[in-house]
Amino acid sequence: MDVKTQSPGDFAPAASAGPSQTGEKQGSFIWFVVKVLLVVLAFRVFVFSPFSIPSESMLPRLMNGDYLLAAKWPYGFSRHSLPFDLPLPGGRIFAATPERGDIVIFKHPVDGRDYIKRVIGLPGDNVSVIDGQLMLNGKMVPRARIADALIVQSANTGCEWGGDLEQAADGSAVCRYARFRETLPGGKSYDVLDFGLTQGDAYAPQTVPAGSLFVMGDNRDNSRDSRFAAVAGDAVGLVPQDLLVGRAAIIVWSTNGSAEWIKPWTWFSAARWNRIGDTL
């Protein structure tokens, strides 16, 4: 078998990249990272932004531990659409009014934290609550009793007052709540929980001012909403439309709170798989 011999010249080292070439590569990488960050920022500002549900005021539709995406474009854009509330020239652009029944994310009028409620009254609507019955423009909002809501108990979901703790057929602990189907003018229907007469079940008639919204939680007796004066860390009062952040769109993740960071397998066992992908 013939073997080709090579002379020392055949082993000449390849030319190394000079300082200018190295600088160009670093510059290209930095510019790539900048472009990725700009795309992510644009998506978060103009398309969707993530939010989490930290309480049970929107039961039975939303649960503590739900993670959702909020659509940013339906109501226009303001400084609240931008990271760190950076100012936006013109205040609010492409402004639009929500529809009754929309689930909206907004900034608290006093403390600026993110809150989520359902829009009940629009500007010009007259809203009142009489013995727990919602009235809109002098007419009773239809409400019908339906099957009780059975909420599975977990690390982040307890049985609040008004509910009855019991055992389901599969042995799991559930909380039974009285549930009603409410239908707003225009046909939007949704489920609410109601446990009887409480402080929020009497609200004198009030006309929603221009530029504001009357919002309520679906868990009617565990929601500090527009029926109560705005207080930092508590009720939200009437919500100025300029404080809108977006419209709740889809649940992208939900956890029962039992996951532990040091045990990756619990990230999956804690997931509420049946809720992921639900549109709102």
C-alpha positions in Angstrom: 0.0 0.0 0.0 1.4 3.4 -1.0 1.7 6.0 1.7 2.1 9.7 0.7 4.7 11.5 2.7 4.3 15.2 3.5 6.9 17.8 3.7 7.1 20.2 6.6 5.5 22.9 4.5 2.4 20.9 4.3 1.8 21.6 8.0 1.8 25.4 7.9 -0.5 26.8 10.6 -3.8 28.4 9.6 -4.0 32.1 9.8 -5.4 33.3 13.2 -8.2 35.8 13.4 -6.9 39.3 13.9 -8.1 41.8 16.4 -10.5 43.5 13.9 -12.2 40.1 13.0 -12.6 39.3 16.7 -14.1 42.8 17.3 -16.5 42.3 14.4 -17.7 38.9 15.8 -18.3 40.4 19.3 -20.1 43.4 17.7 -22.4 41.1 15.7 -23.2 39.0 18.8 -24.0 42.1 20.8 -26.3 43.5 18.0 -28.0 40.1 17.8 -28.7 40.2 21.6 -30.0 43.7 21.3 -32.4 42.7 18.4 -33.7 39.8 20.5 -34.3 42.0 23.5 -36.1 44.6 21.2 -38.4 41.9 19.8 -39.2 40.6 23.3 -39.9 44.1 24.5 -42.1 44.9 21.5 -44.1 41.7 22.1 -44.5 42.4 25.7 -45.6 46.0 25.1 -47.8 45.7 22.1 -49.0 42.1 22.0 -49.1 40.0 25.2 -47.8 40.3 28.7 -47.8 37.6 31.5 -49.7 38.0 34.7 -50.4 35.7 37.7 -53.5 35.3 39.9 -52.6 35.8 43.6 -56.0 35.5 45.2 -59.5 33.9 44.9 -61.6 37.0 44.1 -62.2 35.7 40.5 -63.4 32.2 41.5 -64.7 30.1 39.9 -63.2 31.2 36.5 -59.7 32.1 37.8 -57.9 30.3 40.6 -54.9 31.3 42.7 -51.9 29.9 40.9 -53.2 30.6 37.4 -50.7 32.3 35.0 -52.2 34.0 32.0 -51.4 36.2 29.1 -53.1 39.6 28.8 -53.7 41.0 25.3 -52.3 44.5 25.3 -53.8 46.0 22.1 -57.7 45.8 22.7 -57.9 49.0 24.8 -55.0 51.0 23.4 -51.6 51.8 24.9 -50.5 54.1 27.7 -47.5 54.4 30.0 -48.9 51.4 31.9 -48.2 49.3 28.8 -44.5 50.0 29.0 -42.0 48.5 31.4 -41.5 50.6 34.6 -44.4 52.8 33.6 -42.2 54.9 31.3 -44.1 57.9 29.9 -45.8 57.7 26.5 -46.3 60.9 24.6 -50.0 61.7 24.2 -51.1 59.8 27.3 -53.1 57.0 25.7 -53.1 56.1 22.0 -55.6 53.9 20.1 -57.8 54.1 23.1 -60.9 51.8 23.2 -63.6 51.0 25.7 -63.9 47.4 27.1 -67.1 45.5 26.6 -69.3 44.5 29.5 -68.1 41.1 30.7 -64.4 41.6 29.7 -61.9 40.4 32.3 -59.4 43.2 32.6 -56.0 43.8 34.2 -55.5 47.4 35.5 -53.4 49.4 37.9 -54.9 50.1 41.3 -55.9 53.7 41.4 -54.1 54.3 44.7 -51.1 51.9 45.0 -50.5 51.1 41.3 -50.4 47.4 41.7 -51.9 45.0 39.1 -55.5 43.9 39.7 -57.9 41.8 37.7 -61.7 42.1 37.7 -64.7 41.8 35.4 -66.1 44.9 33.7 -69.8 45.3 34.7 -70.6 49.0 34.1 -69.4 51.3 31.3 -69.3 55.1 31.2 -72.9 56.4 31.6 -74.3 53.1 33.0 -76.2 53.3 36.3 -75.2 50.5 38.6 -76.6 49.4 41.9 -76.9 46.3 44.1 -80.1 45.6 46.0 -80.1 42.6 48.4 -77.3 41.0 46.4 -79.0 41.5 43.1 -77.0 43.4 40.5 -79.0 46.2 38.7 -77.9 47.8 35.5 -79.6 50.9 34.2 -82.6 50.2 36.3 -83.0 46.6 35.2 -82.2 43.4 37.1 -79.3 41.5 35.6 -80.6 37.9 35.1 -79.1 35.4 37.4 -79.9 31.7 37.7 -78.8 29.1 40.3 -76.8 26.3 38.7 -74.8 23.3 40.0 -72.5 24.1 42.9 -68.9 24.8 42.2 -66.5 22.1 43.6 -63.1 23.6 44.1 -60.3 21.2 44.7 -58.3 22.1 47.8 -54.5 22.5 47.5 -51.5 24.3 49.0 -52.6 27.6 47.4 -56.4 27.2 47.4 -58.3 26.9 50.7 -62.0 26.7 51.6 -63.1 30.3 52.2 -66.0 31.3 54.3 -69.3 30.6 52.6 -68.0 27.2 51.4 -68.5 23.7 52.7 -65.4 21.4 52.9 -66.2 17.8 51.9 -64.6 14.8 50.3 -65.0 14.0 46.6 -65.6 10.6 45.2 -61.9 10.2 44.4 -61.0 11.0 48.0 -59.7 14.5 47.4 -60.8 17.4 49.5 -63.1 19.9 47.8 -64.9 23.1 48.8 -68.6 23.4 47.7 -69.7 26.9 46.8 -73.2 28.1 45.7 -72.8 29.1 42.0 -75.0 31.3 39.7 -75.0 32.1 36.0 -75.2 35.8 35.4 -76.0 37.3 32.0 -75.2 40.9 31.1 -77.0 43.0 28.4 -75.5 41.9 25.1 -75.6 38.3 26.1 -72.2 37.8 27.9 -72.6 35.1 30.6 -70.3 33.9 33.3 -70.4 32.1 36.6 -70.3 33.9 40.0 -70.2 32.7 43.6 -72.5 34.1 46.2 -72.9 33.2 49.9 -75.8 35.3 51.0 -76.2 38.9 52.2 -73.0 40.7 53.0 -71.7 44.3 53.2 -71.2 44.4 49.4 -74.8 43.3 48.6 -76.1 46.8 49.1 -74.8 49.5 46.8 -76.7 52.7 46.1 -77.3 53.6 42.5 -74.4 55.4 40.9 -73.7 56.5 37.3 -70.3 55.5 36.0 -68.4 58.7 35.1 -67.0 59.3 31.7 -63.6 57.6 31.3 -64.2 55.1 34.2 -65.3 51.5 34.6 -67.3 49.7 37.3 -65.7 46.3 37.9 -66.5 43.4 40.2 -65.0 40.1 41.1 -66.8 36.9 40.2 -66.4 35.7 43.8 -68.9 38.3 44.9 -68.5 38.0 48.7 -64.7 37.8 48.6 -63.9 40.7 46.2 -63.0 44.3 47.1 -64.1 45.9 43.9 -65.9 49.0 42.6 -68.6 48.6 45.3 -66.0 49.9 47.8 -64.0 53.1 47.9 -60.4 52.8 46.6 -57.9 52.1 49.4 -54.2 51.1 48.9 -53.9 47.3 49.2 -57.6 46.9 49.4 -60.7 47.9 47.3 -60.3 49.5 43.9 -63.3 51.8 43.6 -64.2 53.0 40.1 -61.4 52.3 37.7 -60.2 55.0 35.3 -59.7 53.6 31.8 -56.3 55.2 31.6 -55.2 52.6 34.2 -56.1 49.6 31.9 -53.2 47.3 31.1 -54.9 44.7 29.0 -57.6 42.1 28.5 -57.2 38.6 30.0 -56.8 36.2 27.1 -55.6 32.7 27.9 -54.3 30.6 30.8 -50.8 29.4 29.9 -50.0 27.7 33.2 -51.7 26.7 36.5 -50.2 25.2 39.6 -51.8 24.1 42.9 -48.9 25.5 44.9 -47.3 22.2 45.9 -44.2 22.4 43.7 -40.7 22.7 45.2 -37.8 24.3 43.3 -35.4 21.7 44.5 -37.7 18.9 43.3 -38.2 19.4 39.5 -40.6 16.5 39.2 -43.1 18.4 41.4 -43.2 21.1 38.8 -45.3 18.7 36.7 -47.2 16.9 39.5 -48.4 20.3 40.8 -49.7 21.5 37.4 -53.4 21.8 36.9 -53.2 20.4 33.3 -56.9 20.7 32.7 -56.8 24.5 33.0 -53.8 25.2 30.7 -54.9 26.6 27.4 -58.3 27.9 28.6 -59.3 31.1 26.8 -61.0 33.8 28.9 
